[in-house]
Amino acid sequence: MIHNMKSEQEQCGICVISRPGEDPEILAKRFKKKFLKSGVMQEYKERLFFEKPSDKKRRKKRESVRRARKELAKAGR
């Protein structure tokens, strides 16, 4: 029998399990880092307002050029 159920960790979204003796502030920092890395907030902000397809394409192009320049600068060090 095949189950399509996700594991408990996948069901709750972004989970951070406390390690023995871990400070709550460090736990919160790990959660924040995972949350930002997941891109949930960025996607929320993008979906907040409608963006015309042409504007979206233009923005993506600008981002890719910026990313390419950043990679060139990093490689040139």
Phi and psi in degrees as a GROMACS rama.xvg file:
@    title "Ramachandran Plot"
@    xaxis  label "Phi"
@    yaxis  label "Psi"
@TYPE xy
-99.1482  130.736  ILE-2
-103.858  135.224  HIS-3
-96.9726  14.2735  ASN-4
-76.5493  140.855  MET-5
-84.3534  158.378  LYS-6
-67.1544  165.856  SER-7
-58.3208  -39.0868  GLU-8
-66.6281  -38.0783  GLN-9
-71.083  -29.7944  GLU-10
-69.1291  -35.6274  GLN-11
-84.9315  2.62007  CYS-12
85.0373  -118.091  GLY-13
-93.9549  113.639  ILE-14
-117.852  142.949  CYS-15
-130.737  119.63  VAL-16
-94.3658  130.792  ILE-17
-68.4191  133.346  SER-18
-88.6657  152.823  ARG-19
-57.5018  126.356  PRO-20
74.8268  15.1441  GLY-21
-82.9648  137.706  GLU-22
-69.2143  136.398  ASP-23
-58.5943  -30.7087  PRO-24
-66.5282  -38.9005  GLU-25
-68.6692  -37.4846  ILE-26
-61.416  -43.5488  LEU-27
-64.6933  -38.2908  ALA-28
-64.9936  -41.3304  LYS-29
-64.3339  -39.9561  ARG-30
-62.9567  -46.0648  PHE-31
-60.1855  -42.4319  LYS-32
-63.124  -43.7362  LYS-33
-64.3206  -41.3852  LYS-34
-63.2457  -45.9014  PHE-35
-66.8791  -37.9066  LEU-36
-68.103  -28.6901  LYS-37
-70.1776  -25.2094  SER-38
83.0424  13.0275  GLY-39
-63.1251  -47.14  VAL-40
-66.2336  -40.258  MET-41
-63.1828  -42.8957  GLN-42
-65.0375  -38.5746  GLU-43
-59.757  -46.3686  TYR-44
-64.9156  -36.5671  LYS-45
-67.8485  -35.3518  GLU-46
-84.4626  -7.98465  ARG-47
-61.4717  -38.8274  LEU-48
-127.26  150.698  PHE-49
-72.3941  137.628  PHE-50
-122.362  125.221  GLU-51
-60.6714  146.206  LYS-52
-55.4167  -37.3741  PRO-53
-67.3835  -38.6201  SER-54
-67.6682  -37.2564  ASP-55
-64.0786  -42.6611  LYS-56
-63.9205  -42.2363  LYS-57
-63.3479  -42.1552  ARG-58
-64.6628  -44.1329  ARG-59
-61.9939  -40.0646  LYS-60
-62.8865  -45.5724  LYS-61
-60.0502  -42.8088  ARG-62
-63.8309  -40.2341  GLU-63
-68.5013  -38.128  SER-64
-64.0019  -42.9396  VAL-65
-63.5254  -42.4305  ARG-66
-63.526  -40.95  ARG-67
-65.2785  -42.2389  ALA-68
-62.9882  -39.4388  ARG-69
-64.6452  -41.6085  LYS-70
-65.2699  -39.7004  GLU-71
-63.3728  -42.6853  LEU-72
-64.2891  -39.044  ALA-73
-67.4421  -39.0185  LYS-74
-71.3679  -27.9716  ALA-75
-78.1752  -7.77764  GLY-76
